[in-house]
Amino acid sequence: MSTHLELPQSAGTGRLYGVGLGPGDPELMTVRAVRAIAEADVVAYHSARHGRSIARAIAAGHLRADHIEEPLVYPVTTGTTDHPGGYQGAIDAFYEEAAARLAVHLDAGRTVAVISEGDPLFYGSYMHMHKRLAHRYPTEVIPGVTSVSAAAARLGAPLVEGEEVLTVLPGTLPEEELAARLASSDSAVVMKLGRTFPAVRRAVERAGRLDDARYVERATMDGERTGPLADTDPESVPYFAVTVLPSRVDARPRPQASGQPPAAGRGEVVVVGTGPAGPLWLTPEARGELAAAEHLVGYTTYLDRVPVRPGQRRHPSDNKVESERAEFALDLARRGHRVAVVSSGDPGVFAMATAVLEVASCDPYRDVPVRIVPGVTAANAAASRAGAPLGHDYAVISLSDRLKPWEVVAARLHAAASADLAMALYNPGSKSRTWQVGKARELLLEHRTPDTPVVLARDVGGPQESVRIVRLGDLDPAQVDMRTILLVGSSQTVATRRAGGEIAFTPRRYPEPPRGPRGPQG
């Protein structure tokens, strides 16, 4: 990328170059970088207080005796400082002073090249000069080969293929944040290791990526080292090292030449909650598990929400064969495969977790590992769209009588309503079940006033999302189908209009019960 800012002569006659030198090997400098250094009157470079500069060492063969050198020496790197603004205050003051020094040369009409290892605008020190000077002087940024590209080249492993996404992370992020981002990434590179390495390694392991993670130190430079991340001694890791999680397509275990499945004992079933709709509702953990699986098993509609990945096999089925689907997944895992069972919403709420565990508790599947990865529930998603109707105690009840008698459903509705709980009513109706909503309304009106707010939420998060708030007395069963969830308020739930439309919320405070003359017992 080159940026040219042509400004009036009064802004200074000098020219600023931000020069990327590549990852370390001088032969990986671009022709344009070499030419910019040759055109420069002043060559500036950053260094620590020891005075050694990696950038200068890379460019040393192109420096001339008549070059004016400007070493920009950091006052502090990872140590302490007595600056009143702390570490950040000391660094900000240094950048201001360094920019002022370069501005003197630019105002005198000299061409200044600020050289930077890698790419100048990719975690490079040059960017701080750019932000302070580029709006004042004609400027050109000369890109360089990044350490990310160099590391992949030295490993000989593809970083990303097809529709995969590359994530670049600084190792200075909190460990929890690193683990979450790594779990949800197709491919990733973690920069800035050194003292952060132990936390980075733990984050990679927590994300389930340690087996395919690679370590690269000083790529293309003297002292280069590569190897499995798991085998790297934390005490030996310098700052100029990276962790690489290559393409999952490349890393995924391939079938043996004989066509036999992987070795027994490695397989497992992970039941993954995908949330109520598309990718925006996926947790990082769920995204990572879906990407890591060799086989995806699920109801066709839900499986279609998961991106197709090379090397994965997909096994769609009808919505009414949960036990058969669970047994199929467990049988694949028993033969050594890593299987993700796809479940909408949260797999433990009227979904596939129970079906899988029920089958897994029987022979011959008792020894097959099963994990459950939670997802955003339909109830919580619908509640968020309507406000906070489930803001206090609430019950979750399925109106379907396909797996339990209606008498049980009615008894639970009575119990929840008499306890004055708000309710999330799942599976309210379908083409073959048309009377349950009307009957439920009758039962609830025995305990609630007709004005009780009811949220009708359909296709939440999807292209046909519809969320409305109606009175319980006006609830029309004809407006409810299998893609709708009902949220019925308690006696305390409030529906009100505000900017943006109508909302409903259930206060967290509940009225004190009336007290007799002798206290709560009367």
TIDREN-354674 format. One record per residue (C-alpha): residue number from 0; x, y, z. Coordinates in steps of 0.2 Angstrom, whole numbers. Layout:
N
NUM / X / Y / Z;
...
//
This chain:
522
0 / 0 / 0 / 0;
1 / 7 / 17 / -4;
2 / -1 / 33 / 3;
3 / 3 / 50 / -6;
4 / -2 / 66 / 3;
5 / 3 / 81 / -8;
6 / 2 / 96 / 3;
7 / 7 / 115 / 0;
8 / 25 / 119 / 0;
9 / 23 / 129 / 17;
10 / 20 / 112 / 26;
11 / 38 / 107 / 23;
12 / 48 / 102 / 8;
13 / 55 / 85 / 14;
14 / 47 / 68 / 10;
15 / 43 / 54 / 23;
16 / 45 / 36 / 19;
17 / 38 / 22 / 30;
18 / 49 / 7 / 23;
19 / 45 / -11 / 27;
20 / 60 / -22 / 27;
21 / 52 / -39 / 27;
22 / 54 / -52 / 41;
23 / 73 / -52 / 43;
24 / 82 / -59 / 28;
25 / 89 / -44 / 18;
26 / 85 / -53 / 2;
27 / 67 / -52 / 6;
28 / 67 / -33 / 5;
29 / 57 / -26 / -10;
30 / 66 / -16 / -24;
31 / 55 / -1 / -19;
32 / 62 / -2 / -1;
33 / 80 / -2 / -7;
34 / 76 / 12 / -18;
35 / 68 / 22 / -5;
36 / 83 / 20 / 7;
37 / 94 / 25 / -7;
38 / 84 / 41 / -10;
39 / 84 / 46 / 8;
40 / 95 / 59 / 17;
41 / 90 / 52 / 34;
42 / 87 / 34 / 40;
43 / 78 / 32 / 56;
44 / 75 / 16 / 66;
45 / 68 / 11 / 83;
46 / 78 / 1 / 95;
47 / 78 / -3 / 114;
48 / 90 / 5 / 126;
49 / 104 / -7 / 122;
50 / 105 / 2 / 105;
51 / 104 / -13 / 94;
52 / 91 / -12 / 80;
53 / 84 / -26 / 70;
54 / 78 / -15 / 57;
55 / 96 / -7 / 55;
56 / 104 / -24 / 54;
57 / 92 / -29 / 40;
58 / 95 / -13 / 30;
59 / 114 / -12 / 34;
60 / 120 / -17 / 17;
61 / 111 / -2 / 9;
62 / 116 / 12 / 21;
63 / 129 / 24 / 15;
64 / 142 / 34 / 25;
65 / 133 / 50 / 20;
66 / 117 / 44 / 27;
67 / 111 / 54 / 43;
68 / 106 / 40 / 55;
69 / 92 / 44 / 68;
70 / 91 / 30 / 81;
71 / 74 / 32 / 90;
72 / 78 / 23 / 107;
73 / 63 / 18 / 117;
74 / 65 / 25 / 135;
75 / 56 / 9 / 142;
76 / 50 / -8 / 134;
77 / 43 / -20 / 147;
78 / 51 / -12 / 163;
79 / 45 / 1 / 175;
80 / 46 / 19 / 173;
81 / 45 / 34 / 185;
82 / 35 / 44 / 171;
83 / 20 / 53 / 179;
84 / 9 / 45 / 166;
85 / 16 / 28 / 169;
86 / 21 / 16 / 155;
87 / 9 / 23 / 142;
88 / 13 / 41 / 146;
89 / 32 / 38 / 144;
90 / 29 / 29 / 127;
91 / 17 / 43 / 121;
92 / 30 / 57 / 126;
93 / 44 / 47 / 117;
94 / 33 / 46 / 101;
95 / 30 / 65 / 102;
96 / 49 / 68 / 104;
97 / 54 / 56 / 90;
98 / 41 / 64 / 78;
99 / 48 / 81 / 82;
100 / 66 / 76 / 79;
101 / 60 / 69 / 62;
102 / 50 / 85 / 58;
103 / 66 / 95 / 60;
104 / 74 / 86 / 45;
105 / 58 / 86 / 35;
106 / 56 / 105 / 38;
107 / 74 / 107 / 32;
108 / 69 / 99 / 15;
109 / 77 / 82 / 19;
110 / 70 / 65 / 14;
111 / 67 / 54 / 29;
112 / 66 / 35 / 28;
113 / 59 / 27 / 44;
114 / 64 / 8 / 42;
115 / 54 / -5 / 50;
116 / 55 / -24 / 50;
117 / 40 / -33 / 43;
118 / 27 / -21 / 36;
119 / 27 / -3 / 43;
120 / 8 / -3 / 47;
121 / 7 / -21 / 54;
122 / 11 / -20 / 72;
123 / 26 / -9 / 67;
124 / 33 / 6 / 76;
125 / 33 / 17 / 61;
126 / 14 / 19 / 62;
127 / 16 / 30 / 77;
128 / 27 / 42 / 67;
129 / 14 / 41 / 52;
130 / 0 / 46 / 63;
131 / 10 / 61 / 69;
132 / 18 / 67 / 53;
133 / 9 / 60 / 37;
134 / -4 / 74 / 38;
135 / 10 / 87 / 37;
136 / 22 / 80 / 24;
137 / 21 / 71 / 8;
138 / 22 / 53 / 13;
139 / 24 / 36 / 5;
140 / 22 / 19 / 14;
141 / 31 / 4 / 7;
142 / 24 / -12 / 12;
143 / 35 / -27 / 17;
144 / 33 / -46 / 19;
145 / 26 / -49 / 36;
146 / 32 / -61 / 49;
147 / 15 / -70 / 47;
148 / 19 / -74 / 29;
149 / 37 / -78 / 33;
150 / 32 / -90 / 47;
151 / 20 / -99 / 35;
152 / 33 / -101 / 22;
153 / 46 / -108 / 34;
154 / 33 / -121 / 40;
155 / 28 / -125 / 22;
156 / 10 / -126 / 28;
157 / -5 / -116 / 21;
158 / -12 / -103 / 32;
159 / -29 / -102 / 24;
160 / -38 / -111 / 11;
161 / -55 / -108 / 2;
162 / -67 / -99 / 13;
163 / -56 / -100 / 29;
164 / -53 / -84 / 39;
165 / -36 / -80 / 46;
166 / -35 / -71 / 63;
167 / -20 / -62 / 69;
168 / -19 / -59 / 88;
169 / -6 / -51 / 100;
170 / 0 / -63 / 114;
171 / -3 / -48 / 126;
172 / -22 / -51 / 126;
173 / -29 / -59 / 142;
174 / -28 / -78 / 142;
175 / -47 / -80 / 142;
176 / -49 / -68 / 127;
177 / -35 / -77 / 117;
178 / -43 / -94 / 121;
179 / -60 / -88 / 115;
180 / -54 / -81 / 99;
181 / -43 / -96 / 95;
182 / -57 / -108 / 97;
183 / -68 / -98 / 85;
184 / -54 / -96 / 72;
185 / -51 / -106 / 56;
186 / -32 / -102 / 56;
187 / -23 / -90 / 68;
188 / -6 / -82 / 71;
189 / -2 / -76 / 88;
190 / 12 / -62 / 88;
191 / 22 / -55 / 102;
192 / 27 / -70 / 112;
193 / 42 / -69 / 124;
194 / 35 / -67 / 142;
195 / 18 / -70 / 136;
196 / 22 / -88 / 129;
197 / 15 / -98 / 144;
198 / -2 / -89 / 144;
199 / -2 / -91 / 125;
200 / 1 / -110 / 126;
201 / -12 / -112 / 139;
202 / -25 / -102 / 128;
203 / -20 / -113 / 113;
204 / -23 / -129 / 124;
205 / -39 / -123 / 131;
206 / -45 / -119 / 113;
207 / -42 / -137 / 109;
208 / -29 / -132 / 96;
209 / -12 / -138 / 104;
210 / -10 / -153 / 93;
211 / -9 / -143 / 77;
212 / -1 / -127 / 84;
213 / 17 / -123 / 77;
214 / 30 / -112 / 84;
215 / 41 / -101 / 73;
216 / 56 / -91 / 80;
217 / 65 / -77 / 70;
218 / 59 / -83 / 53;
219 / 71 / -80 / 39;
220 / 84 / -73 / 52;
221 / 100 / -81 / 60;
222 / 94 / -92 / 74;
223 / 78 / -97 / 65;
224 / 69 / -111 / 74;
225 / 53 / -120 / 71;
226 / 43 / -135 / 79;
227 / 28 / -140 / 88;
228 / 21 / -128 / 100;
229 / 19 / -141 / 113;
230 / 37 / -146 / 113;
231 / 44 / -128 / 115;
232 / 53 / -123 / 131;
233 / 44 / -107 / 138;
234 / 61 / -101 / 145;
235 / 69 / -101 / 127;
236 / 55 / -90 / 118;
237 / 60 / -73 / 113;
238 / 49 / -58 / 108;
239 / 52 / -61 / 89;
240 / 42 / -78 / 89;
241 / 25 / -82 / 83;
242 / 12 / -96 / 86;
243 / 4 / -103 / 70;
244 / -12 / -112 / 69;
245 / -12 / -117 / 50;
246 / -27 / -121 / 39;
247 / -39 / -133 / 47;
248 / -41 / -141 / 30;
249 / -22 / -146 / 30;
250 / -22 / -150 / 49;
251 / -38 / -161 / 49;
252 / -33 / -180 / 50;
253 / -34 / -188 / 34;
254 / -41 / -206 / 31;
255 / -28 / -220 / 30;
256 / -22 / -226 / 13;
257 / -32 / -242 / 16;
258 / -48 / -233 / 19;
259 / -49 / -238 / 37;
260 / -55 / -225 / 50;
261 / -43 / -217 / 62;
262 / -37 / -226 / 77;
263 / -50 / -231 / 90;
264 / -50 / -221 / 106;
265 / -48 / -204 / 98;
266 / -67 / -202 / 93;
267 / -79 / -191 / 103;
268 / -96 / -183 / 101;
269 / -99 / -165 / 104;
270 / -117 / -159 / 105;
271 / -116 / -141 / 99;
272 / -129 / -127 / 102;
273 / -129 / -115 / 87;
274 / -141 / -103 / 94;
275 / -158 / -98 / 87;
276 / -152 / -92 / 70;
277 / -136 / -89 / 60;
278 / -118 / -86 / 63;
279 / -120 / -70 / 74;
280 / -128 / -81 / 88;
281 / -114 / -94 / 88;
282 / -102 / -93 / 103;
283 / -83 / -94 / 99;
284 / -83 / -112 / 107;
285 / -97 / -118 / 96;
286 / -89 / -111 / 81;
287 / -73 / -119 / 85;
288 / -81 / -136 / 88;
289 / -90 / -136 / 72;
290 / -74 / -132 / 62;
291 / -64 / -145 / 71;
292 / -76 / -159 / 68;
293 / -74 / -173 / 55;
294 / -92 / -177 / 54;
295 / -108 / -166 / 56;
296 / -124 / -174 / 61;
297 / -140 / -165 / 63;
298 / -158 / -160 / 57;
299 / -156 / -154 / 39;
300 / -163 / -136 / 43;
301 / -150 / -134 / 57;
302 / -136 / -142 / 47;
303 / -139 / -130 / 33;
304 / -134 / -115 / 44;
305 / -116 / -122 / 46;
306 / -104 / -117 / 33;
307 / -97 / -131 / 21;
308 / -79 / -135 / 25;
309 / -67 / -146 / 14;
310 / -64 / -163 / 22;
311 / -80 / -163 / 33;
312 / -94 / -175 / 30;
313 / -112 / -170 / 33;
314 / -126 / -182 / 38;
315 / -143 / -173 / 38;
316 / -159 / -181 / 44;
317 / -177 / -178 / 48;
318 / -182 / -169 / 63;
319 / -191 / -184 / 71;
320 / -177 / -196 / 72;
321 / -167 / -190 / 87;
322 / -163 / -206 / 94;
323 / -157 / -214 / 78;
324 / -147 / -198 / 74;
325 / -139 / -199 / 92;
326 / -135 / -218 / 89;
327 / -127 / -214 / 72;
328 / -116 / -200 / 79;
329 / -110 / -211 / 94;
330 / -107 / -226 / 82;
331 / -95 / -214 / 71;
332 / -86 / -209 / 87;
333 / -84 / -227 / 93;
334 / -75 / -230 / 77;
335 / -63 / -216 / 81;
336 / -71 / -201 / 73;
337 / -73 / -183 / 80;
338 / -92 / -179 / 78;
339 / -102 / -163 / 80;
340 / -121 / -166 / 83;
341 / -129 / -149 / 78;
342 / -143 / -143 / 88;
343 / -152 / -126 / 87;
344 / -153 / -115 / 102;
345 / -146 / -123 / 117;
346 / -144 / -142 / 116;
347 / -150 / -145 / 133;
348 / -166 / -136 / 131;
349 / -179 / -147 / 122;
350 / -165 / -152 / 110;
351 / -152 / -165 / 106;
352 / -141 / -166 / 122;
353 / -154 / -177 / 131;
354 / -156 / -188 / 116;
355 / -137 / -191 / 114;
356 / -134 / -194 / 132;
357 / -149 / -206 / 134;
358 / -142 / -217 / 120;
359 / -124 / -214 / 127;
360 / -129 / -221 / 143;
361 / -132 / -238 / 136;
362 / -121 / -252 / 129;
363 / -111 / -251 / 118;
364 / -108 / -232 / 119;
365 / -104 / -230 / 138;
366 / -86 / -227 / 135;
367 / -88 / -214 / 120;
368 / -84 / -197 / 126;
369 / -98 / -185 / 125;
370 / -97 / -166 / 128;
371 / -111 / -153 / 127;
372 / -107 / -135 / 121;
373 / -121 / -123 / 126;
374 / -129 / -110 / 114;
375 / -141 / -95 / 115;
376 / -158 / -102 / 119;
377 / -174 / -97 / 109;
378 / -182 / -90 / 125;
379 / -167 / -79 / 129;
380 / -165 / -73 / 111;
381 / -184 / -69 / 110;
382 / -184 / -60 / 127;
383 / -169 / -49 / 121;
384 / -179 / -43 / 106;
385 / -194 / -39 / 117;
386 / -185 / -31 / 132;
387 / -184 / -41 / 147;
388 / -200 / -51 / 150;
389 / -190 / -65 / 158;
390 / -181 / -53 / 170;
391 / -188 / -62 / 186;
392 / -191 / -80 / 190;
393 / -198 / -90 / 175;
394 / -203 / -107 / 169;
395 / -199 / -116 / 152;
396 / -213 / -127 / 146;
397 / -215 / -136 / 130;
398 / -233 / -137 / 123;
399 / -230 / -152 / 113;
400 / -239 / -167 / 118;
401 / -230 / -178 / 106;
402 / -218 / -185 / 119;
403 / -228 / -182 / 135;
404 / -247 / -182 / 138;
405 / -257 / -166 / 137;
406 / -263 / -169 / 155;
407 / -244 / -167 / 161;
408 / -243 / -151 / 150;
409 / -259 / -144 / 158;
410 / -253 / -148 / 176;
411 / -237 / -139 / 173;
412 / -245 / -124 / 166;
413 / -257 / -123 / 181;
414 / -242 / -125 / 193;
415 / -232 / -111 / 185;
416 / -246 / -99 / 183;
417 / -252 / -102 / 201;
418 / -234 / -98 / 206;
419 / -235 / -82 / 196;
420 / -220 / -86 / 186;
421 / -217 / -79 / 169;
422 / -216 / -92 / 156;
423 / -207 / -97 / 140;
424 / -218 / -109 / 130;
425 / -209 / -119 / 117;
426 / -216 / -129 / 102;
427 / -233 / -120 / 104;
428 / -241 / -127 / 87;
429 / -238 / -135 / 71;
430 / -248 / -141 / 56;
431 / -253 / -156 / 66;
432 / -256 / -148 / 82;
433 / -268 / -133 / 81;
434 / -278 / -133 / 97;
435 / -264 / -132 / 111;
436 / -261 / -113 / 111;
437 / -280 / -110 / 113;
438 / -281 / -122 / 127;
439 / -266 / -115 / 136;
440 / -273 / -98 / 135;
441 / -289 / -104 / 143;
442 / -279 / -112 / 157;
443 / -268 / -96 / 160;
444 / -283 / -85 / 160;
445 / -288 / -94 / 176;
446 / -273 / -86 / 185;
447 / -269 / -70 / 174;
448 / -279 / -55 / 169;
449 / -283 / -53 / 150;
450 / -271 / -38 / 150;
451 / -255 / -49 / 154;
452 / -242 / -46 / 141;
453 / -238 / -60 / 129;
454 / -223 / -59 / 117;
455 / -225 / -68 / 100;
456 / -208 / -70 / 93;
457 / -205 / -79 / 77;
458 / -189 / -83 / 67;
459 / -179 / -73 / 79;
460 / -162 / -69 / 71;
461 / -168 / -75 / 54;
462 / -174 / -66 / 39;
463 / -192 / -66 / 43;
464 / -190 / -61 / 61;
465 / -206 / -54 / 69;
466 / -208 / -49 / 87;
467 / -225 / -43 / 94;
468 / -233 / -40 / 111;
469 / -251 / -44 / 113;
470 / -263 / -45 / 128;
471 / -266 / -63 / 134;
472 / -285 / -61 / 131;
473 / -281 / -56 / 113;
474 / -269 / -71 / 109;
475 / -274 / -78 / 92;
476 / -269 / -96 / 90;
477 / -270 / -94 / 71;
478 / -254 / -82 / 72;
479 / -244 / -96 / 81;
480 / -234 / -109 / 72;
481 / -219 / -121 / 76;
482 / -206 / -107 / 72;
483 / -214 / -96 / 86;
484 / -210 / -95 / 104;
485 / -222 / -87 / 117;
486 / -216 / -77 / 132;
487 / -231 / -75 / 145;
488 / -228 / -62 / 158;
489 / -232 / -64 / 177;
490 / -243 / -52 / 186;
491 / -229 / -40 / 188;
492 / -224 / -39 / 169;
493 / -226 / -22 / 161;
494 / -229 / -18 / 143;
495 / -225 / 0 / 138;
496 / -221 / 11 / 123;
497 / -204 / 20 / 122;
498 / -193 / 27 / 108;
499 / -191 / 12 / 96;
500 / -208 / 4 / 99;
501 / -216 / -7 / 113;
502 / -206 / -17 / 126;
503 / -210 / -28 / 140;
504 / -201 / -31 / 156;
505 / -203 / -40 / 172;
506 / -196 / -31 / 187;
507 / -184 / -40 / 198;
508 / -193 / -33 / 214;
509 / -208 / -42 / 219;
510 / -222 / -35 / 231;
511 / -221 / -41 / 249;
512 / -235 / -53 / 254;
513 / -248 / -45 / 265;
514 / -244 / -48 / 284;
515 / -257 / -52 / 298;
516 / -256 / -45 / 315;
517 / -245 / -60 / 321;
518 / -233 / -59 / 306;
519 / -232 / -69 / 290;
520 / -241 / -84 / 297;
521 / -256 / -73 / 302;
//
